[in-house]
């Protein structure tokens, strides 16, 4: 178990169920995708077994909070039943849209940061929280293009969304790093602009580096959020800055692709726990930045 003031843990994926079961008491927190457990079966059984020994975070990918489709009441009802049964520490989903006209896409698509979108998403989050009877955490997603119609920065949009809806943020540190590189903004300034009490959880994950050639012949790199590599040192440094800014918060190491042995993820979660337990006056972290591809 983590000895810091907030637990750290891993996203529990099915290939690790067998290895995880005898070690559950060693882990303070696990996170599972909510939708995987709606139908019962081995995913729900693994979740209930883990819940006996550690705290649980339910992390969703299907609310499609930014869509103009009506909220899926069946989905909400299933999520409420699961949350009422499991009594998780945290329930979250993404600030994105994933459906249009009743058709779902297998992606978490970013929103235009407009005042109209802000009002729309705040209303929908309020409806979700009313249906669940609990606060929802909303995660920032990584992005690769920006909307020309944007009226707010991403960080200002998030801060105002929290104020209007009463939700909290699941701050994905890797996604901040990825988007900052791709669009050329300052990741540290992003964190410093968010209200301290807005953040309730952290995610740590990995990304890939994709070389591209622009139309004018310039070469650069785009970062892609893949959840398929270890947490890199730049993201660890940004996490340290987040800890100084927001304090210790429940932290999950996410890995969905190219899964390593369970021990590697536990080692990363242990590193997060050590950082949370470290003195608050540690030397400032410096995140290396590269030239971004954004014009």
N, C-alpha and C positions, 0 to 999 in steps of 0.2 A: 504494500500500500504506500501511496505517496504520503510524505510527512509534511508537505507544504500546506498552505491554507486553502488550496483548491486542488482537486484531483487531476491527475493526468492519466491518459489511457489510449486505447487504440480503437479504430473502426474494425469491428469483428466481422470477418468475411468467412463464407462457408468452408473454403479449403483449410481453415485453421480451427474449425470447431473441435475436432478430436484432440488436437494438441493443446487447445485452450482449456478444455474442461478440467484437467487435473491441476491447472495453474491459476484458476479463477481467483483464488484468495490472494494472489500476489498482486492483483491489478485493481486499481482504485475505481476505474471508470471504463465502460465500453460503450460504443455507439453502434447502432444498427439502423439500416434503412427501414423506415416504417412500413413501406409498401410490401416488402418481402415477407412481413409477418401477418398481413391482413388475412391470408388464406389458411393460417395455421401451419401444420406440418413441421418439418425439422427446423426451419428458421425461427418460428415462434418457440419451439421447445428449447432451442439453444439460448434464446433471449431470456426465457423464464428461468432456465438453469443458472445463467450468469447473474440474473437479478438477485438470486439468493446470497451472492457473495460480494457483489460490487454495485456501484451506482450505474444507472443507465441513461443514455441520451438517445432519443428517437429523432432520426434525421430523415426528412422527407425530400422527395424529388418530384412529387406529382401534384402539388396544389396549384401550380401555374398562377401565382399571385398576380402577375402582370397582364394576364390574358384579358381580352374583352369578352370571352365566353363566360357564362354564368359559372359560379363556383360549383364544383361537383359535390352535391350533398351526400351522395353515397360514399364518396372518398372521405369527406369530413366525418361522417358517422362511423366509418371503420376506424379512422384515426382516433376518434374519441373513445371508442370501445377499447382499443389497444392501450391508449394512455391510461384509462381508468383501471385497466387490469394490471398494468405494469408499474404504474406510479413512477414515471421517470423523473430524474432530476431536471431534464431539459427536453423541450420539443422544438424542432426547428424545420425550416424549409428555406428555399432560395428566393432572392429578389430577382425574378426573371419571369419570362413567359415561355410556355412549352406547348401551347395548343392554340389553334385557331379554327373556328367553324366545327368544333368537336373532334378535330384531328390532332393527335399528339405527335410531336416530333421527339426524337431521342436526343434532346439537347437542352441546355439551360441558356436561353437567349436573353441578352441584356436589354434593358429598357432605355428609351430615350429619357434623359433627365430633364423633363419639362414639368411645369406646374400642373398641367392637366394630368400627366402620369402620376405625379405625387398625390393628388387628390384621389385618383382612382385606386391606387394601391393602398393608400391609408384606409379607405373605406372597406376594401376587401380584407385587409388584415384585421380590422375591427370585427368584421363578420366572422372570420375564422376564430378569433379569440372568444367571441361570444358563444360560438358553437362548441368550442372545446372546454370553455370554462377555465382557461389558463392562458398565461402569457406565451406568445409565440416569439421565437428567436428567428431573425431573418438574416441570411447569409449573403454577403457580397459575392458576386460571381466574377470570374476573369473575363476579359473582353479583348477583341482584336481589331475592332472598328469602332469609330465614334459617330454618333448621330449629329449631323449638322444643325438640327433643330434644338439641341440641348440648351437649356436655360440655367442649369445649375451644374456645379461640379458634382462628381459622384459623392464626395464626402459631405458636402452640404445637403445633398438630396437625402443621404442616410440619416444625418442628424435631424433634419426636419421630419422625416418619416417616423423616427422614434418619438419625437415630440408630439406629433399629431395622433399617432395610433396607440401609443403606450406599449409598443413592442420593444424588444431588445435586439441587439446585434450579435450574431455569431460571426466574429471577425476572422475571415480566412486570410492568414498572413501571406501564404503563398500567392493567393489571388491578387492581393495588393501589390506584391512584388512583380507578378507577371504583367498586370495592367499598367503599372508605373513604367516598366521597361518598354512596353509596346506603344504607349501613348506619350511618353516623355515627361510625365509629371513626377514630383518628388514624393516618394513613398513615406518618408518621415513626416513631411508636411501633412499628408493625408491622415496619418494617425493622430498627429497633434491637433487637427481640426475637429476631431470627433469628441463629443462630451464624454467625460470619464465614466459617468454612470450609465452610458448607453450600451456598453459592451458587457455581455454576460458569459461569453465563451470564445475560445480560440480554436481554429483549425490550423494544422501544419501539414504540408504535403509537398509533393515534388512536381517538376515540370520538365519538359523537353526543350531543347534549343534548336530551332529550325532556321538554317541559313536561307536567305532569299535574295533575289536580285530585283531591284526596283526598275520601273520603266526607264528611268534616266541612266541606268547602268550601275548605280551604286549598290554595293553589297551591304547587307545588315543581317541582323538576327531577330526573329520573332520568338517569343517564349509561348509555349502551349501548355496549358494546365492539363496534365495527363494522369495525375495520381499514380504514376508508374515508376517513380524513382525516389531515392532517399531525399529527405529534407536537405537542401543545400545550405552552405555556410551563410550566404547572403540572407536567406530566409531566417536562419537561426539568429542572425544579428538583428534583423527587423523585429523578430519575436522579443528579443531582449529589450529593445526600445519600447515595444508595446507593454511589456511588464512594468517598465518604469513609468509609463504613462497611465496605465489602467489598473495596475496591481495584478496579483495572481487571479486567474480565472480558470475554470475547468478547461482543459486542453486535450484535444484529440489529434493523434497522428493518423492521417488518412492514407490508405493505399488500396487501390482497386485493380490495378493492372500490374503484370509481372510481379506477383506477390513473392516476397522473399520468405525465408523461414520465420516463424512466429517470433523467435528470439530477437531478430533484427528490429522488428517494430517495437518490441518491449524495450529494447535498448534506447530507441529514439524517445519513447514515452518517459523513460527514466531520465534522459537528458533534460526533457522539458520540466520534470519534477525538480531536478537539481537547480535549474535556472529560477524556478518559482521560489525555491527555498533560499536562494542566494541573497545577500544583503541588497537592499534597495538602492544603495549608493555606489553600486558597481560602476566601473568606468563606462562611458557612453559607447554604444555600438555604432559602427560606421558601415553602412551598406554601400558596397561598390556598385556604381551605375555604369551602364554602357549606353552608347548612342542608340536611341529608339528609331523605329521605322516610321513613326508618325511624322507627317509633314509639318 
